[in-house]
Amino acid sequence: MRRLQKAIVLSLAALILLPLPPAARAADPFKDWPAGTSPQEVGKRVAENWAARSFEFEQTVTQNGAQKPKRQYVIYPEICAWYGALTVALLTKDRDLSARLIKEFDQFLTPAGDAHVSRQSHVDYSVFGTVPLELYIQTKDRRYLDFGRGFADRQWDKTTPDGITAEARYWVDDMYMMNVLQAEAFRATGDIKYLDRASLATATYLDKLQQPNGLFFHAADSPFYWGRGNGWYAAGMAELLRSMPKSHPRRARIMQGYKTMMAALLKYQAEDGLWRQLVDRPDVWAETSGTGMFAFAMVTGVKEGWLDKKTYGPAARKAWLGLVKHLDAESNVSDVCVGTNKAFQEVGPDLPTQLKFYLDRPRKTGDLHGQAPILWTASALLR
């Protein structure tokens, strides 16, 4: 009898140690990554790529035969990539990388460094506060909290008739810049006012810019579904929703807008896993920054249980693997649309001319607009 019991125990142990069959592995779309494509590996590579860079205010360009700083202030793509690198380092428990990324901020606590931090009332500059807030979350150093919270509070010093920040331009781009800053302020302080602000802005923009097909015009006077513009909104909603209590009065409205958008994106994803420079135009070139933002939003939705895993998990996985194929040996992502104002501002109201403007935007490799979303997505996969 004892021999029989021992045999049964050994047989069960052997079954437990056997690798899962393919069907069982397929139940989790975010496991069993091909070699070199795991979020740990890719996140590390792209975060190190960011850590090795200098800020644009430290770089020079030639103007009229003289060398001048490329930019006066830290600008939003740098903040977006830095924030993503910080979360990757935290989630992978890479203490060395974390220490280097945190130390990088010390210069901005000095008068010389602070001179490169703009307090202009503009979403592209206010988002700077995201990094010190994340540093406070990770280190509990009050200097970072005071620094970062100042940006979140100043953003709401002046409001529009809608009750949202006067920084609002009603461009889709705004909704990531506002939401990540205000959400980080909530995560750092626990003060619900930051979620109230961001959710009011998000709901107001939803009512103004989301179209019946679930996508967003770049702006009311630039009625095209620009890829990264839609990506900013998708990522902004995901950042906000992952911190909103289920009881929050505006959560249902934002979740409705989010799910409507995610359903629309499923229809437009190409076989290579990417989305296009204009989301609704399958004949247009594949663009990586918008794709990275959509991937972040979808992965977050699946992980949080907002989206059906069987439907959206494979799409998010395909997007991630498609993005990784666009990384070169130095971990620079290719086919990134350059910084883009709304078409109306650049070329006027003629719609064919606006269309040409979006289609003809230059593409870069290693542009931080594209590097940042890969870091966000790696973090989402690691959470």
KEMIGU-497470 format. One record per residue (C-alpha): residue number from 1; residue in three letters; x, y, z. Coordinates in pm, whole numbers, plus 50000, padded with zeros to 5 digits. Layout:
(site NUM "ALA" (X Y Z))
...
//
This chain:
(site 1 "MET" (50000 50000 50000))
(site 2 "ARG" (50283 50239 50093))
(site 3 "ARG" (50460 50161 49764))
(site 4 "LEU" (50140 50245 49572))
(site 5 "GLN" (50099 50574 49756))
(site 6 "LYS" (50464 50664 49689))
(site 7 "ALA" (50421 50583 49319))
(site 8 "ILE" (50114 50805 49296))
(site 9 "VAL" (50297 51095 49465))
(site 10 "LEU" (50595 51060 49232))
(site 11 "SER" (50368 51047 48926))
(site 12 "LEU" (50186 51365 49033))
(site 13 "ALA" (50517 51543 49094))
(site 14 "ALA" (50635 51447 48747))
(site 15 "LEU" (50318 51586 48593))
(site 16 "ILE" (50361 51916 48779))
(site 17 "LEU" (50716 51953 48646))
(site 18 "LEU" (50620 51887 48284))
(site 19 "PRO" (50614 52197 48057))
(site 20 "LEU" (50271 52334 47985))
(site 21 "PRO" (50120 52227 47653))
(site 22 "PRO" (50098 52498 47381))
(site 23 "ALA" (49726 52551 47440))
(site 24 "ALA" (49784 52625 47808))
(site 25 "ARG" (50071 52864 47732))
(site 26 "ALA" (49852 53046 47483))
(site 27 "ALA" (49613 53134 47763))
(site 28 "ASP" (49858 53405 47873))
(site 29 "PRO" (49962 53617 47574))
(site 30 "PHE" (50228 53793 47778))
(site 31 "LYS" (50453 53494 47843))
(site 32 "ASP" (50689 53273 47638))
(site 33 "TRP" (50850 53559 47447))
(site 34 "PRO" (51084 53474 47158))
(site 35 "ALA" (51452 53521 47235))
(site 36 "GLY" (51546 53884 47277))
(site 37 "THR" (51189 54018 47290))
(site 38 "SER" (51093 53989 47657))
(site 39 "PRO" (50991 54314 47828))
(site 40 "GLN" (51276 54268 48076))
(site 41 "GLU" (51537 54253 47800))
(site 42 "VAL" (51389 54517 47574))
(site 43 "GLY" (51304 54749 47861))
(site 44 "LYS" (51661 54730 47989))
(site 45 "ARG" (51806 54799 47645))
(site 46 "VAL" (51586 55100 47574))
(site 47 "ALA" (51624 55239 47927))
(site 48 "GLU" (52003 55221 47894))
(site 49 "ASN" (51972 55395 47558))
(site 50 "TRP" (51794 55680 47738))
(site 51 "ALA" (52041 55686 48029))
(site 52 "ALA" (52333 55730 47788))
(site 53 "ARG" (52185 56040 47623))
(site 54 "SER" (52247 56404 47703))
(site 55 "PHE" (51962 56653 47730))
(site 56 "GLU" (51892 56873 47432))
(site 57 "PHE" (51988 57184 47631))
(site 58 "GLU" (52335 57025 47657))
(site 59 "GLN" (52358 56972 47282))
(site 60 "THR" (52459 57236 47030))
(site 61 "VAL" (52354 57329 46678))
(site 62 "THR" (52513 57565 46429))
(site 63 "GLN" (52322 57888 46365))
(site 64 "ASN" (52469 58165 46152))
(site 65 "GLY" (52811 58007 46185))
(site 66 "ALA" (52797 57992 46565))
(site 67 "GLN" (52737 57705 46805))
(site 68 "LYS" (52426 57750 47017))
(site 69 "PRO" (52232 57522 47254))
(site 70 "LYS" (51981 57308 47070))
(site 71 "ARG" (51711 57397 47322))
(site 72 "GLN" (51682 57612 47633))
(site 73 "TYR" (51461 57385 47842))
(site 74 "VAL" (51400 57017 47908))
(site 75 "ILE" (51115 56917 47675))
(site 76 "TYR" (50833 56664 47703))
(site 77 "PRO" (50975 56368 47501))
(site 78 "GLU" (51271 56365 47740))
(site 79 "ILE" (51037 56354 48040))
(site 80 "CYS" (50823 56080 47884))
(site 81 "ALA" (51127 55861 47819))
(site 82 "TRP" (51280 55932 48161))
(site 83 "TYR" (50955 55840 48335))
(site 84 "GLY" (50938 55515 48136))
(site 85 "ALA" (51299 55429 48216))
(site 86 "LEU" (51237 55491 48587))
(site 87 "THR" (50939 55253 48593))
(site 88 "VAL" (51129 54985 48400))
(site 89 "ALA" (51421 55008 48643))
(site 90 "LEU" (51187 54982 48941))
(site 91 "LEU" (50989 54688 48805))
(site 92 "THR" (51301 54492 48704))
(site 93 "LYS" (51464 54569 49043))
(site 94 "ASP" (51766 54710 48860))
(site 95 "ARG" (51913 54913 49147))
(site 96 "ASP" (52214 55033 48951))
(site 97 "LEU" (51999 55171 48669))
(site 98 "SER" (51757 55325 48919))
(site 99 "ALA" (52041 55499 49101))
(site 100 "ARG" (52177 55648 48781))
(site 101 "LEU" (51835 55767 48664))
(site 102 "ILE" (51765 55926 49003))
(site 103 "LYS" (52106 56092 49025))
(site 104 "GLU" (52045 56251 48685))
(site 105 "PHE" (51782 56472 48850))
(site 106 "ASP" (52018 56622 49108))
(site 107 "GLN" (52135 56889 48865))
(site 108 "PHE" (51782 57035 48852))
(site 109 "LEU" (51788 57095 49227))
(site 110 "THR" (52064 57352 49169))
(site 111 "PRO" (52016 57708 49033))
(site 112 "ALA" (52213 57625 48718))
(site 113 "GLY" (52002 57318 48643))
(site 114 "ASP" (51676 57485 48740))
(site 115 "ALA" (51741 57745 48471))
(site 116 "HIS" (51665 57469 48220))
(site 117 "VAL" (51324 57389 48372))
(site 118 "SER" (51046 57600 48223))
(site 119 "ARG" (50751 57717 48431))
(site 120 "GLN" (50561 57830 48123))
(site 121 "SER" (50192 57746 48140))
(site 122 "HIS" (50199 57484 47866))
(site 123 "VAL" (50130 57111 47876))
(site 124 "ASP" (50463 57035 47709))
(site 125 "TYR" (50652 57200 47997))
(site 126 "SER" (50423 57128 48290))
(site 127 "VAL" (50468 56754 48232))
(site 128 "PHE" (50821 56797 48371))
(site 129 "GLY" (50670 56745 48716))
(site 130 "THR" (50605 56379 48635))
(site 131 "VAL" (50968 56279 48691))
(site 132 "PRO" (51021 56430 49038))
(site 133 "LEU" (50685 56287 49145))
(site 134 "GLU" (50796 55941 49032))
(site 135 "LEU" (51125 55996 49212))
(site 136 "TYR" (50935 56074 49532))
(site 137 "ILE" (50721 55760 49489))
(site 138 "GLN" (51038 55554 49461))
(site 139 "THR" (51258 55728 49720))
(site 140 "LYS" (51023 55917 49959))
(site 141 "ASP" (51259 56216 49940))
(site 142 "ARG" (51040 56522 50011))
(site 143 "ARG" (51248 56745 49784))
(site 144 "TYR" (51112 56558 49484))
(site 145 "LEU" (50754 56576 49608))
(site 146 "ASP" (50765 56951 49661))
(site 147 "PHE" (50927 57004 49322))
(site 148 "GLY" (50685 56788 49127))
(site 149 "ARG" (50364 56882 49306))
(site 150 "GLY" (50428 57246 49220))
(site 151 "PHE" (50383 57167 48851))
(site 152 "ALA" (50061 56973 48909))
(site 153 "ASP" (49910 57253 49118))
(site 154 "ARG" (50021 57539 48893))
(site 155 "GLN" (49861 57361 48599))
(site 156 "TRP" (49520 57433 48752))
(site 157 "ASP" (49592 57793 48867))
(site 158 "LYS" (49384 57921 48575))
(site 159 "THR" (49088 57734 48428))
(site 160 "THR" (48866 57752 48120))
(site 161 "PRO" (48485 57792 48127))
(site 162 "ASP" (48478 57409 48122))
(site 163 "GLY" (48658 57409 48458))
(site 164 "ILE" (48977 57252 48324))
(site 165 "THR" (49327 57391 48304))
(site 166 "ALA" (49379 57693 48082))
(site 167 "GLU" (49666 57496 47927))
(site 168 "ALA" (49400 57304 47733))
(site 169 "ARG" (49432 57344 47356))
(site 170 "TYR" (49177 57075 47274))
(site 171 "TRP" (49440 56881 47083))
(site 172 "VAL" (49448 56508 47153))
(site 173 "ASP" (49817 56537 47247))
(site 174 "ASP" (49723 56724 47565))
(site 175 "MET" (49554 56432 47729))
(site 176 "TYR" (49867 56232 47805))
(site 177 "MET" (50059 56536 47930))
(site 178 "MET" (49783 56637 48172))
(site 179 "ASN" (49688 56290 48286))
(site 180 "VAL" (50029 56148 48362))
(site 181 "LEU" (50120 56456 48568))
(site 182 "GLN" (49796 56466 48766))
(site 183 "ALA" (49788 56087 48810))
(site 184 "GLU" (50143 56087 48943))
(site 185 "ALA" (50049 56366 49184))
(site 186 "PHE" (49766 56147 49311))
(site 187 "ARG" (49995 55844 49343))
(site 188 "ALA" (50246 56051 49536))
(site 189 "THR" (49999 56222 49771))
(site 190 "GLY" (49676 56021 49774))
(site 191 "ASP" (49485 56348 49723))
(site 192 "ILE" (49176 56278 49510))
(site 193 "LYS" (49172 56635 49373))
(site 194 "TYR" (49435 56536 49119))
(site 195 "LEU" (49214 56260 48979))
(site 196 "ASP" (48916 56496 48982))
(site 197 "ARG" (49108 56744 48769))
(site 198 "ALA" (49239 56492 48519))
(site 199 "SER" (48908 56308 48487))
(site 200 "LEU" (48717 56631 48421))
(site 201 "ALA" (48962 56724 48146))
(site 202 "THR" (48950 56374 47996))
(site 203 "ALA" (48569 56362 47991))
(site 204 "THR" (48551 56712 47842))
(site 205 "TYR" (48796 56622 47565))
(site 206 "LEU" (48608 56297 47501))
(site 207 "ASP" (48289 56493 47438))
(site 208 "LYS" (48464 56733 47203))
(site 209 "LEU" (48706 56514 47005))
(site 210 "GLN" (48607 56145 47006))
(site 211 "GLN" (48422 56053 46688))
(site 212 "PRO" (48144 55793 46643))
(site 213 "ASN" (48400 55541 46514))
(site 214 "GLY" (48586 55560 46847))
(site 215 "LEU" (48892 55745 46716))
(site 216 "PHE" (48994 56108 46769))
(site 217 "PHE" (49056 56399 46538))
(site 218 "HIS" (49389 56568 46604))
(site 219 "ALA" (49182 56880 46674))
(site 220 "ALA" (48841 57006 46566))
(site 221 "ASP" (48995 57205 46279))
(site 222 "SER" (49236 56923 46184))
(site 223 "PRO" (48993 56634 46124))
(site 224 "PHE" (49237 56349 46067))
(site 225 "TYR" (49307 56042 46280))
(site 226 "TRP" (49677 56106 46329))
(site 227 "GLY" (49842 55798 46480))
(site 228 "ARG" (50049 55945 46762))
(site 229 "GLY" (49775 56194 46848))
(site 230 "ASN" (49538 55905 46905))
(site 231 "GLY" (49817 55727 47089))
(site 232 "TRP" (49860 56015 47333))
(site 233 "TYR" (49491 55994 47420))
(site 234 "ALA" (49488 55616 47453))
(site 235 "ALA" (49793 55619 47681))
(site 236 "GLY" (49654 55910 47881))
(site 237 "MET" (49327 55730 47950))
(site 238 "ALA" (49513 55415 48054))
(site 239 "GLU" (49740 55611 48291))
(site 240 "LEU" (49441 55776 48452))
(site 241 "LEU" (49213 55473 48473))
(site 242 "ARG" (49471 55252 48641))
(site 243 "SER" (49467 55488 48939))
(site 244 "MET" (49096 55575 48951))
(site 245 "PRO" (48880 55414 49220))
(site 246 "LYS" (48583 55225 49079))
(site 247 "SER" (48358 55456 49277))
(site 248 "HIS" (48484 55772 49109))
(site 249 "PRO" (48189 55952 48945))
(site 250 "ARG" (48365 56004 48610))
(site 251 "ARG" (48529 55665 48581))
(site 252 "ALA" (48239 55510 48387))
(site 253 "ARG" (48245 55787 48125))
(site 254 "ILE" (48617 55757 48072))
(site 255 "MET" (48604 55377 48065))
(site 256 "GLN" (48334 55396 47799))
(site 257 "GLY" (48551 55624 47584))
(site 258 "TYR" (48853 55400 47640))
(site 259 "LYS" (48676 55077 47548))
(site 260 "THR" (48517 55236 47241))
(site 261 "MET" (48860 55342 47124))
(site 262 "MET" (49021 55003 47191))
(site 263 "ALA" (48749 54830 46988))
(site 264 "ALA" (48814 55068 46700))
(site 265 "LEU" (49188 55006 46712))
(site 266 "LEU" (49137 54631 46674))
(site 267 "LYS" (48985 54695 46332))
(site 268 "TYR" (49280 54896 46208))
(site 269 "GLN" (49580 54698 46332))
(site 270 "ALA" (49789 54570 46039))
(site 271 "GLU" (49929 54220 46001))
(site 272 "ASP" (50274 54339 46109))
(site 273 "GLY" (50122 54437 46444))
(site 274 "LEU" (50157 54810 46384))
(site 275 "TRP" (49915 55093 46322))
(site 276 "ARG" (49952 55353 46051))
(site 277 "GLN" (50048 55721 46046))
(site 278 "LEU" (49678 55785 45984))
(site 279 "VAL" (49501 55512 46179))
(site 280 "ASP" (49212 55461 45937))
(site 281 "ARG" (49429 55446 45623))
(site 282 "PRO" (49574 55094 45568))
(site 283 "ASP" (49766 55219 45264))
(site 284 "VAL" (49976 55459 45475))
(site 285 "TRP" (50318 55392 45626))
(site 286 "ALA" (50351 55207 45958))
(site 287 "GLU" (50434 55439 46249))
(site 288 "THR" (50595 55319 46570))
(site 289 "SER" (50528 55586 46832))
(site 290 "GLY" (50151 55562 46801))
(site 291 "THR" (50179 55185 46794))
(site 292 "GLY" (50378 55188 47118))
(site 293 "MET" (50114 55402 47286))
(site 294 "PHE" (49831 55178 47167))
(site 295 "ALA" (50024 54874 47289))
(site 296 "PHE" (50066 55034 47632))
(site 297 "ALA" (49695 55112 47653))
(site 298 "MET" (49592 54760 47545))
(site 299 "VAL" (49839 54577 47768))
(site 300 "THR" (49724 54787 48063))
(site 301 "GLY" (49359 54711 47983))
(site 302 "VAL" (49418 54337 47964))
(site 303 "LYS" (49628 54331 48282))
(site 304 "GLU" (49371 54538 48473))
(site 305 "GLY" (49080 54324 48351))
(site 306 "TRP" (48907 54604 48158))
(site 307 "LEU" (48956 54426 47825))
(site 308 "ASP" (48888 54066 47727))
(site 309 "LYS" (49220 53881 47737))
(site 310 "LYS" (49135 53642 47453))
(site 311 "THR" (49043 53929 47221))
(site 312 "TYR" (49292 54201 47309))
(site 313 "GLY" (49583 53999 47447))
(site 314 "PRO" (49695 53862 47108))
(site 315 "ALA" (49662 54208 46950))
(site 316 "ALA" (49877 54364 47222))
(site 317 "ARG" (50134 54086 47190))
(site 318 "LYS" (50149 54131 46813))
(site 319 "ALA" (50200 54505 46858))
(site 320 "TRP" (50486 54450 47102))
(site 321 "LEU" (50663 54201 46878))
(site 322 "GLY" (50612 54429 46578))
(site 323 "LEU" (50768 54718 46769))
(site 324 "VAL" (51068 54515 46878))
(site 325 "LYS" (51143 54437 46512))
(site 326 "HIS" (51190 54812 46460))
(site 327 "LEU" (51472 54835 46718))
(site 328 "ASP" (51825 54854 46582))
(site 329 "ALA" (52145 54727 46746))
(site 330 "GLU" (52169 55046 46957))
(site 331 "SER" (51807 55009 47072))
(site 332 "ASN" (51682 55298 46862))
(site 333 "VAL" (51332 55253 46723))
(site 334 "SER" (51278 55341 46356))
(site 335 "ASP" (50985 55495 46167))
(site 336 "VAL" (50896 55753 46430))
(site 337 "CYS" (50693 56049 46309))
(site 338 "VAL" (50868 56374 46404))
(site 339 "GLY" (50706 56630 46634))
(site 340 "THR" (50382 56741 46471))
(site 341 "ASN" (50160 57043 46525))
(site 342 "LYS" (49799 57021 46420))
(site 343 "ALA" (49763 57056 46044))
(site 344 "PHE" (49544 57367 46057))
(site 345 "GLN" (49818 57557 46236))
(site 346 "GLU" (50081 57453 45982))
(site 347 "VAL" (49903 57454 45644))
(site 348 "GLY" (49561 57612 45695))
(site 349 "PRO" (49204 57483 45647))
(site 350 "ASP" (49226 57311 45308))
(site 351 "LEU" (49165 56941 45383))
(site 352 "PRO" (49363 56788 45092))
(site 353 "THR" (49659 57002 45197))
(site 354 "GLN" (49614 56890 45557))
(site 355 "LEU" (49607 56526 45446))
(site 356 "LYS" (49934 56573 45255))
(site 357 "PHE" (50085 56737 45563))
(site 358 "TYR" (50024 56427 45777))
(site 359 "LEU" (50132 56182 45509))
(site 360 "ASP" (50455 56367 45432))
(site 361 "ARG" (50579 56402 45789))
(site 362 "PRO" (50945 56298 45813))
(site 363 "ARG" (51040 55979 45994))
(site 364 "LYS" (51328 55944 46237))
(site 365 "THR" (51516 55664 46410))
(site 366 "GLY" (51580 55700 46781))
(site 367 "ASP" (51343 55994 46830))
(site 368 "LEU" (51226 56000 47192))
(site 369 "HIS" (50862 56022 47082))
(site 370 "GLY" (50914 55658 46982))
(site 371 "GLN" (51154 55547 47255))
(site 372 "ALA" (50922 55647 47542))
(site 373 "PRO" (50618 55432 47453))
(site 374 "ILE" (50829 55116 47431))
(site 375 "LEU" (50941 55182 47787))
(site 376 "TRP" (50582 55239 47903))
(site 377 "THR" (50473 54915 47735))
(site 378 "ALA" (50759 54717 47886))
(site 379 "SER" (50653 54851 48226))
(site 380 "ALA" (50290 54759 48163))
(site 381 "LEU" (50393 54406 48070))
(site 382 "LEU" (50604 54382 48387))
(site 383 "ARG" (50334 54508 48626))
//
